Amino acid sequence: MNGMAAIGPYSRAPALAKLDGRSSEARLMRKVRNSLVAHVGGKPSATQTMLIERIVNLSLRVATMDRKFTASGAITEHDTAQYLAWSNSLSRALRELGFKALPEKPRTLDDIRARQKP
């Protein structure tokens, strides 16, 4: 893995910051981030951006824990407690961001005309 330690559920922020953009972890983070930015209308406020980054981080941690459980088949009490804490924090952060996406902006007459042209 090009000299880097594997990213796991307990990886610290500096290790996450050094993720290669091609790694599965970086792709997951990008996908979650892009989905949530679109969910809030494409231009998140400063507080929404902070919340989105928290959700991205928690999503990665929960996903890596899922992978760890699947690969090893073993779940320790510590892992279970941490997993539940992260899952609950993720649920609360998502709830805070809002379940309903912002409505799409209304189409303009130019948008409608552009779609009708062959």
C-alpha positions as CSV (number, residue, x, y, z in Angstrom):
1,M,0.0,0.0,0.0
2,N,2.7,2.4,-1.1
3,G,4.3,2.7,2.4
4,M,1.2,3.9,4.2
5,A,-0.4,2.0,7.0
6,A,-3.9,0.7,6.3
7,I,-6.7,2.9,7.3
8,G,-8.9,1.4,9.9
9,P,-11.7,2.4,12.3
10,Y,-9.4,3.9,14.8
11,S,-7.2,5.9,12.4
12,R,-6.4,9.4,13.5
13,A,-7.2,12.6,11.5
14,P,-3.6,13.1,10.2
15,A,-3.7,9.6,8.6
16,L,-7.1,10.3,7.0
17,A,-5.8,13.6,5.6
18,K,-3.1,11.8,3.8
19,L,-5.4,9.4,2.0
20,D,-4.7,8.8,-1.6
21,G,-7.7,10.0,-3.6
22,R,-7.9,6.7,-5.4
23,S,-8.3,4.6,-2.3
24,S,-11.6,3.1,-1.5
25,E,-11.7,5.1,1.7
26,A,-11.1,8.4,-0.1
27,R,-13.7,7.4,-2.8
28,L,-16.3,6.7,0.0
29,M,-15.5,10.1,1.7
30,R,-15.8,11.9,-1.6
31,K,-19.1,10.2,-2.5
32,V,-20.6,10.9,0.9
33,R,-19.4,14.5,0.9
34,N,-20.7,15.2,-2.7
35,S,-24.1,13.6,-1.9
36,L,-24.6,15.7,1.2
37,V,-23.5,18.9,-0.5
38,A,-26.1,18.2,-3.2
39,H,-28.6,17.3,-0.5
40,V,-28.3,20.8,1.0
41,G,-28.6,22.6,-2.3
42,G,-25.0,22.7,-3.5
43,K,-23.8,25.6,-1.4
44,P,-23.6,24.5,2.2
45,S,-23.3,27.2,4.9
46,A,-20.3,27.1,7.2
47,T,-22.2,25.2,9.8
48,Q,-23.5,22.7,7.2
49,T,-20.0,22.2,5.9
50,M,-18.7,21.4,9.4
51,L,-21.6,19.0,9.9
52,I,-21.0,17.4,6.5
53,E,-17.3,16.8,7.3
54,R,-18.3,15.2,10.6
55,I,-20.7,12.9,8.8
56,V,-18.0,12.1,6.2
57,N,-15.6,11.1,9.0
58,L,-18.2,9.1,10.9
59,S,-19.3,7.4,7.8
60,L,-15.8,6.3,7.1
61,R,-15.3,5.0,10.6
62,V,-18.5,3.0,10.6
63,A,-17.7,1.6,7.1
64,T,-14.2,0.5,8.2
65,M,-15.7,-1.1,11.3
66,D,-18.2,-3.0,9.1
67,R,-15.3,-4.1,7.0
68,K,-13.3,-5.2,10.1
69,F,-16.3,-7.2,11.4
70,T,-16.8,-8.9,8.0
71,A,-13.2,-9.8,7.5
72,S,-12.5,-11.1,11.0
73,G,-15.8,-12.4,12.1
74,A,-14.9,-11.3,15.6
75,I,-16.4,-8.4,17.5
76,T,-15.0,-7.3,20.8
77,E,-16.9,-5.5,23.5
78,H,-14.8,-2.4,22.9
79,D,-15.5,-2.5,19.1
80,T,-19.2,-3.0,19.8
81,A,-19.3,0.0,22.1
82,Q,-17.4,2.2,19.7
83,Y,-19.5,1.1,16.7
84,L,-22.7,1.9,18.5
85,A,-21.3,5.3,19.6
86,W,-20.2,6.2,16.1
87,S,-23.5,4.9,14.6
88,N,-25.6,6.9,17.0
89,S,-23.4,10.0,16.4
90,L,-23.8,9.5,12.7
91,S,-27.6,9.2,13.0
92,R,-27.8,12.4,15.1
93,A,-25.6,14.4,12.7
94,L,-27.7,13.2,9.7
95,R,-30.8,14.2,11.6
96,E,-29.3,17.6,12.3
97,L,-28.4,18.1,8.6
98,G,-32.0,17.3,7.7
99,F,-33.7,14.3,6.1
100,K,-35.4,16.3,3.4
101,A,-33.3,17.6,0.5
102,L,-33.8,21.2,-0.5
103,P,-36.3,21.5,-3.3
104,E,-34.9,21.7,-6.7
105,K,-34.8,25.3,-8.0
106,P,-37.6,26.0,-10.4
107,R,-36.8,25.6,-14.1
108,T,-36.6,28.7,-16.1
109,L,-38.2,29.2,-19.5
110,D,-34.7,28.9,-21.1
111,D,-34.3,25.5,-19.3
112,I,-37.6,24.3,-20.8
113,R,-36.7,25.5,-24.3
114,A,-33.3,23.9,-24.1
115,R,-34.8,20.5,-23.4
116,Q,-37.3,20.8,-26.2
117,K,-34.7,21.4,-28.9
118,P,-33.6,18.2,-30.9
